[in-house]
Amino acid sequence: MKKVKLENVNKDLKEKFKDKEFKRLYEVECAKVALAQKIAELRQDSNLRQIDLAKRLGTSQQFISQIETGEEKNLTISTLIKIAECLGRDINISFPKQSKKHTHCLKVT
């Protein structure tokens, strides 16, 4: 199996970013993954299982799993607010200016 060097991947990705649709889809997927990871991290920091969070939300464990794996297609701001409340958190949405070397991924803190 051929080894792929990181600089080759970055070069290939940079080339693919010239396609606006690819870039848009990539950024959407990055945002979904970052959000999913943050929700899972916050849930775990609160010592909750998926089923515990689901009960607090009045939903199923499967729904929480779908959110945490980025598979949920209809995640709304309203649901995000409910999740944040269940985890004792607020939501902060910002739109910082893009830098010249922006990473094409959502930063979730």
Secondary structure, DSSP 8 states (H G I E B T S, - for coil): -----HHHHHHHHHHHTTSHHHHHHHHHHHHHHHHHHHHHHHHHHTT--HHHHHHHHTS-HHHHHHHHTT--S---HHHHHHHHHHTT-----------TT--SS----
